[in-house]
């Protein structure tokens, strides 16, 4: 073989083996087919116990976990994790029953030191007004805000390209009736906290976006259901330099995806959206990736270059599902129903919003949380505080 031909061949081999160009199979060699994954799951009671509290914060939904150093590597040493919650109950609990005077706020936080489920390692906190009364940390106050709205929190991440500022997607929500599911999420705001800490969490800025709207074909759309930071600085195993922001189309509970470079997170107009074939401008050009997912979910990498979509099957059910994808936007395979939440059969609770916490998971496993609620929640929560806090399971996976 001539020297020139040999050089060309070596270059092609290097390109095929690295695959680091955006969209180039996420850094995995395309010449090696992978075996299917098998899954097993079991409860993680030591993690669930962290969320069982009887004074102050005693219940919430919407748990997302964010490593405060912006490094998403699993089990990183000296890691600190920020948990963000949506609707939260504050008060005293005795024998499992909330005592009179308990109140609900629309968002709260907790800070965890380390990556082990040690009870004293977690500090739960809620915002207070000047009189010491519980209030929400984040409240809509931008050009899209309407009277009576409040924020539910989507996913967030610490942006190492923005001096470690914390960014959170937040939904504008308002009640439409007296029942637990009588609400509507309209617009989506982007929240920025320059110094994410217990002391500075209430000092934030918010920016209106066009990430919440009604699509003529797919129904109401909003982004913030999950975030994948697929960058080298975040410690992603197969980085392509993008942050992936996932959304939901309510018509068929469809998964949507957007992506941007971390340094352009505030420039929503520069984001690109998956249209079924390519990443394009314009949120109106979205196309569903798969259907039947939950409003909150996760997409996490594996060590062999695949991606795991974790969710509650059909949004609300006793089944936690995982689909295996070839890339951050799929295509994703069939549903693996990895776990049946026992609270549905045992207590009539409704499980929802399953998601993985990648940086708190070990190799070959996912730590997965889910929430529970009831149809008569406003009455039931006053009788039993245990119905409303995150539960955890441990899902292990391996090649067949």
C-alpha positions as CSV (number, residue, x, y, z in Angstrom):
1,X,0.0,0.0,0.0
2,X,1.3,3.4,-0.9
3,X,2.2,5.9,1.8
4,X,-0.6,8.4,0.8
5,X,-3.2,5.6,0.8
6,X,-2.0,4.4,4.2
7,X,-2.4,7.9,5.6
8,X,-5.9,8.3,4.3
9,X,-6.9,4.9,5.7
10,X,-5.5,5.8,9.1
11,X,-7.4,9.1,9.1
12,X,-10.6,7.4,8.3
13,X,-10.1,4.8,11.1
14,X,-9.5,7.6,13.6
15,X,-12.6,9.5,12.5
16,X,-14.8,6.3,12.7
17,X,-13.4,5.4,16.1
18,X,-13.7,8.8,17.7
19,X,-17.1,9.9,16.4
20,X,-16.9,13.2,18.4
21,X,-18.5,15.4,15.7
22,X,-22.0,16.4,16.9
23,X,-24.5,13.8,15.7
24,X,-21.7,11.3,14.9
25,X,-23.1,8.4,16.9
26,X,-22.2,10.1,20.2
27,X,-18.5,9.0,20.2
28,X,-19.2,5.3,19.9
29,X,-17.7,3.2,17.1
30,X,-20.4,2.4,14.6
31,X,-18.7,-0.8,13.6
32,X,-19.5,-2.7,16.8
33,X,-23.1,-3.7,17.3
34,X,-24.2,-3.7,20.9
35,X,-26.1,-6.5,22.7
36,X,-29.6,-5.7,24.1
37,X,-29.7,-4.5,27.7
38,X,-31.5,-6.4,30.5
39,X,-32.9,-4.7,33.6
40,X,-33.6,-5.6,37.2
41,X,-35.0,-3.3,39.9
42,X,-35.6,-3.2,43.6
43,X,-36.6,-0.6,46.2
44,X,-34.0,1.7,47.6
45,X,-35.4,2.2,51.1
46,X,-32.3,4.0,52.4
47,X,-32.9,6.8,49.8
48,X,-36.7,6.9,50.4
49,X,-36.0,7.3,54.1
50,X,-34.2,10.5,53.4
51,X,-37.5,12.1,52.3
52,X,-39.5,11.0,55.3
53,X,-39.5,14.0,57.5
54,X,-41.8,15.1,60.4
55,X,-40.8,18.8,61.1
56,X,-40.6,21.7,58.6
57,X,-40.5,20.2,55.1
58,X,-42.5,17.0,55.2
59,X,-43.6,16.3,51.6
60,X,-43.2,17.5,48.0
61,X,-43.2,16.4,44.4
62,X,-41.1,17.3,41.4
63,X,-37.7,16.2,42.7
64,X,-34.8,17.0,40.4
65,X,-31.1,16.6,41.5
66,X,-28.4,19.0,40.4
67,X,-24.7,18.6,41.2
68,X,-23.6,22.0,42.4
69,X,-20.2,21.8,40.8
70,X,-21.7,21.2,37.4
71,X,-19.9,17.8,37.1
72,X,-22.4,15.0,36.2
73,X,-20.0,12.1,36.8
74,X,-21.4,9.3,38.9
75,X,-20.4,9.2,42.6
76,X,-17.9,12.1,42.3
77,X,-16.0,12.7,45.5
78,X,-17.0,15.6,47.8
79,X,-20.1,16.1,45.6
80,X,-22.8,18.5,46.8
81,X,-26.3,18.0,45.3
82,X,-29.1,20.5,45.1
83,X,-32.6,19.0,45.1
84,X,-35.4,21.2,43.8
85,X,-39.1,20.4,44.5
86,X,-42.4,21.8,43.3
87,X,-45.5,21.9,45.5
88,X,-44.3,21.4,49.1
89,X,-45.9,21.0,52.5
90,X,-44.4,22.7,55.6
91,X,-45.5,21.9,59.1
92,X,-45.3,19.4,61.9
93,X,-46.3,15.7,61.6
94,X,-47.2,13.4,64.5
95,X,-47.9,9.7,64.0
96,X,-48.0,10.2,60.3
97,X,-50.6,13.0,60.4
98,X,-49.9,16.6,59.6
99,X,-50.8,18.9,62.5
100,X,-53.1,22.0,62.1
101,X,-51.3,25.0,60.7
102,X,-49.4,23.2,57.9
103,X,-49.1,25.1,54.7
104,X,-48.2,24.5,51.0
105,X,-45.7,26.5,49.0
106,X,-45.1,26.0,45.3
107,X,-41.3,25.2,45.4
108,X,-38.6,24.4,47.9
109,X,-35.0,23.0,48.0
110,X,-32.7,20.6,49.8
111,X,-28.9,20.4,49.9
112,X,-27.1,17.1,50.2
113,X,-23.4,16.6,51.0
114,X,-21.8,13.5,49.5
115,X,-23.4,10.8,47.4
116,X,-24.5,8.4,50.1
117,X,-28.0,8.3,51.6
118,X,-27.0,9.5,55.1
119,X,-29.9,11.2,56.9
120,X,-27.9,14.0,58.4
121,X,-26.3,14.8,55.1
122,X,-29.5,16.5,53.7
123,X,-30.8,19.9,54.8
124,X,-34.3,20.8,53.6
125,X,-35.1,24.4,53.3
126,X,-38.0,26.7,52.2
127,X,-38.2,30.4,51.7
128,X,-39.6,32.7,54.3
129,X,-41.2,36.2,54.2
130,X,-40.2,39.0,56.5
131,X,-42.4,37.6,59.2
132,X,-40.9,34.1,58.9
133,X,-43.9,32.6,57.2
134,X,-43.2,29.9,54.5
135,X,-43.3,31.2,50.9
136,X,-42.1,30.0,47.5
137,X,-38.6,30.7,46.4
138,X,-39.5,31.4,42.8
139,X,-42.6,33.4,41.7
140,X,-43.5,34.5,38.1
141,X,-42.5,38.1,37.5
142,X,-41.8,38.6,33.8
143,X,-43.7,39.8,30.7
144,X,-45.5,36.5,30.3
145,X,-46.8,36.4,33.9
146,X,-50.5,36.6,34.6
147,X,-52.2,37.2,37.9
148,X,-52.7,34.1,40.1
149,X,-49.9,32.1,38.5
150,X,-47.2,30.3,40.3
151,X,-44.0,28.4,39.3
152,X,-43.6,24.6,39.1
153,X,-40.0,23.8,38.5
154,X,-38.6,21.8,35.7
155,X,-35.1,20.4,35.5
156,X,-32.0,22.5,35.9
157,X,-28.2,22.4,35.7
158,X,-25.1,24.3,36.9
159,X,-23.5,25.8,33.8
160,X,-19.7,25.7,33.9
161,X,-19.7,27.9,30.8
162,X,-21.5,30.6,32.7
163,X,-19.4,30.9,35.9
164,X,-21.3,28.0,37.5
165,X,-24.6,29.8,37.5
166,X,-27.6,27.6,38.1
167,X,-30.3,27.6,35.3
168,X,-33.8,26.1,35.9
169,X,-36.7,25.9,33.6
170,X,-39.9,26.9,35.4
171,X,-43.6,26.5,34.3
172,X,-46.2,29.3,34.7
173,X,-49.1,27.4,36.3
174,X,-52.6,28.4,37.3
175,X,-55.5,26.6,38.8
176,X,-58.6,25.9,36.6
177,X,-60.8,24.3,39.3
178,X,-60.9,22.8,42.8
179,X,-59.6,19.3,42.0
180,X,-56.0,18.1,42.2
181,X,-55.6,17.9,38.4
182,X,-57.4,21.2,37.7
183,X,-54.5,23.2,36.5
184,X,-52.8,24.4,33.4
185,X,-49.2,25.1,32.5
186,X,-48.9,27.9,30.0
187,X,-45.5,29.7,29.5
188,X,-42.0,28.6,30.5
189,X,-39.4,30.9,32.1
190,X,-35.7,30.5,32.4
191,X,-34.4,31.2,36.0
192,X,-30.8,32.1,36.6
193,X,-29.2,32.0,40.1
194,X,-25.7,33.3,39.9
195,X,-24.6,31.8,43.3
196,X,-26.6,28.6,43.9
197,X,-26.4,28.1,47.7
198,X,-28.9,27.9,50.6
199,X,-28.2,31.5,51.4
200,X,-28.5,32.9,47.9
201,X,-31.3,30.8,46.4
202,X,-33.9,33.5,46.6
203,X,-31.6,35.9,44.6
204,X,-32.5,35.1,41.1
205,X,-33.4,36.5,37.7
206,X,-36.0,35.2,35.3
207,X,-36.3,35.4,31.5
208,X,-39.5,34.9,29.5
209,X,-39.2,32.3,26.7
210,X,-41.3,30.9,23.8
211,X,-40.8,27.3,25.2
212,X,-44.5,27.0,26.3
213,X,-47.3,27.2,23.7
214,X,-50.1,25.2,22.0
215,X,-49.0,23.4,18.9
216,X,-51.8,23.0,16.3
217,X,-51.1,19.2,15.9
218,X,-49.4,18.1,19.2
219,X,-51.3,20.1,21.8
220,X,-49.9,22.0,24.7
221,X,-46.1,22.0,24.7
222,X,-43.5,22.9,27.3
223,X,-39.8,22.3,27.7
224,X,-38.1,21.5,31.0
225,X,-39.1,17.9,31.6
226,X,-35.4,16.8,31.8
227,X,-31.9,18.0,31.0
228,X,-28.9,16.1,29.7
229,X,-25.6,18.0,30.0
230,X,-23.5,16.1,27.4
231,X,-20.3,18.1,27.6
232,X,-16.7,17.3,28.4
233,X,-16.6,19.8,31.3
234,X,-19.6,18.1,32.9
235,X,-17.9,14.7,32.7
236,X,-20.2,13.1,30.1
237,X,-18.8,9.8,28.9
238,X,-19.4,10.6,25.2
239,X,-19.6,14.4,25.0
240,X,-20.7,16.2,22.0
241,X,-20.6,19.7,23.6
242,X,-24.4,20.2,23.8
243,X,-27.0,20.6,26.6
244,X,-30.2,18.7,25.7
245,X,-33.4,20.1,27.0
246,X,-36.4,17.8,26.8
247,X,-40.1,18.7,26.6
248,X,-43.6,17.3,26.5
249,X,-46.4,17.6,24.0
250,X,-49.6,16.9,26.1
251,X,-51.7,15.4,23.2
252,X,-50.0,12.0,23.4
253,X,-47.5,12.6,26.2
254,X,-44.8,12.9,23.5
255,X,-41.1,13.4,24.1
256,X,-39.6,16.5,22.5
257,X,-36.0,17.7,22.4
258,X,-34.0,20.9,22.0
259,X,-30.3,21.5,22.3
260,X,-27.8,24.3,22.6
261,X,-24.2,25.0,23.5
262,X,-24.0,25.8,27.3
263,X,-22.7,29.3,26.6
264,X,-25.8,30.1,24.6
265,X,-28.4,28.9,27.1
266,X,-29.9,32.3,27.5
267,X,-30.2,32.9,23.8
268,X,-33.3,30.8,23.2
269,X,-33.5,32.0,19.6
270,X,-30.2,30.1,18.9
271,X,-31.5,26.8,20.2
272,X,-32.1,24.0,17.8
273,X,-35.1,21.6,17.9
274,X,-35.4,18.1,16.8
275,X,-37.9,17.8,13.8
276,X,-37.6,14.1,13.4
277,X,-34.7,14.2,11.0
278,X,-32.4,17.0,12.0
279,X,-31.8,19.9,14.5
280,X,-33.5,23.0,13.1
281,X,-34.4,26.5,14.1
282,X,-37.8,27.4,15.5
283,X,-39.7,25.6,18.3
284,X,-42.7,25.4,16.1
285,X,-40.8,22.8,14.0
286,X,-40.7,20.2,16.7
287,X,-41.6,16.5,16.1
288,X,-42.4,13.8,18.7
289,X,-39.6,11.4,19.4
290,X,-41.8,8.8,21.2
291,X,-45.1,8.8,23.0
292,X,-46.5,7.8,26.4
293,X,-43.8,9.4,28.6
294,X,-44.3,11.4,31.9
295,X,-44.2,15.2,32.4
296,X,-40.9,14.8,34.2
297,X,-38.3,12.3,33.1
298,X,-34.6,11.8,32.4
299,X,-32.2,10.9,29.6
300,X,-28.9,9.5,30.9
301,X,-25.8,8.0,29.2
302,X,-24.5,4.5,29.5
303,X,-20.8,3.5,29.4
304,X,-21.2,2.0,25.9
305,X,-22.6,5.1,24.2
306,X,-26.3,4.5,24.5
307,X,-28.9,6.6,26.3
308,X,-31.6,5.6,28.7
309,X,-35.0,7.4,28.7
310,X,-36.6,6.8,32.2
311,X,-40.2,7.8,32.8
312,X,-43.6,6.8,34.3
313,X,-45.4,4.9,31.6
314,X,-48.3,7.0,30.2
315,X,-47.6,9.8,32.6
316,X,-49.5,8.4,35.6
317,X,-49.4,4.6,36.3
318,X,-47.7,2.1,38.5
319,X,-45.1,1.2,35.8
320,X,-41.6,2.7,35.5
321,X,-40.4,2.4,32.0
322,X,-37.0,2.6,30.3
323,X,-36.4,2.9,26.6
324,X,-32.9,2.5,25.2
325,X,-31.8,5.0,22.6
326,X,-29.0,5.3,20.1
327,X,-28.5,9.0,20.8
328,X,-29.8,11.8,23.0
329,X,-32.8,12.2,20.6
330,X,-33.2,8.5,19.9
331,X,-34.4,6.6,18.1
332,X,-35.5,4.9,21.3
333,X,-36.5,1.2,21.4
334,X,-39.4,-0.6,23.1
335,X,-40.4,0.0,26.7
336,X,-38.8,-2.1,29.4
337,X,-41.2,-2.0,32.3
338,X,-38.6,-2.3,34.9
339,X,-40.6,-1.7,38.1
340,X,-44.1,-1.9,39.4
341,X,-44.7,0.7,42.1
342,X,-46.5,-1.1,45.0
343,X,-48.2,2.0,46.4
344,X,-50.9,1.8,43.7
345,X,-52.1,-1.7,44.7
346,X,-51.4,-1.3,48.4
347,X,-52.8,2.2,49.1
348,X,-54.4,3.4,46.0
349,X,-51.8,6.1,45.4
350,X,-51.1,7.3,41.9
351,X,-47.4,7.2,40.9
352,X,-46.0,9.7,38.4
353,X,-42.9,11.5,37.1
354,X,-40.2,8.7,37.4
355,X,-36.7,9.9,36.6
356,X,-33.1,8.8,37.1
357,X,-30.5,10.7,39.1
358,X,-27.4,9.8,37.2
359,X,-24.7,11.4,39.3
360,X,-26.1,9.6,42.4
361,X,-26.0,6.2,40.6
362,X,-23.3,3.6,40.6
363,X,-21.8,1.9,37.5
364,X,-24.4,-0.2,35.7
365,X,-27.3,1.2,37.7
366,X,-29.7,4.0,37.9
367,X,-31.1,5.6,41.1
368,X,-34.7,6.3,40.1
369,X,-37.3,8.4,42.0
370,X,-41.0,8.7,41.5
371,X,-43.8,10.7,43.2
372,X,-47.3,9.6,44.5
373,X,-50.6,11.5,44.9
374,X,-54.3,10.8,45.2
375,X,-57.4,12.0,43.4
376,X,-58.7,13.4,46.7
377,X,-55.3,14.8,47.6
378,X,-56.4,18.0,49.3
379,X,-58.3,16.0,51.9
380,X,-56.0,12.9,52.0
381,X,-52.8,14.9,52.7
382,X,-54.3,16.2,55.9
383,X,-54.9,12.6,57.1
384,X,-51.6,11.0,56.0
385,X,-48.3,12.8,55.3
386,X,-46.7,9.7,54.0
387,X,-48.6,9.8,50.7
388,X,-46.6,12.8,49.4
389,X,-42.8,12.4,49.3
390,X,-40.5,10.9,46.7
391,X,-39.8,7.2,46.6
392,X,-36.7,5.6,45.2
393,X,-35.7,2.4,43.4
394,X,-32.4,1.1,42.1
395,X,-32.4,-0.2,38.5
396,X,-29.5,-2.3,37.4
397,X,-28.8,-3.0,33.7
398,X,-26.3,-5.1,31.7
399,X,-25.8,-6.5,28.2
400,X,-27.4,-9.9,27.5
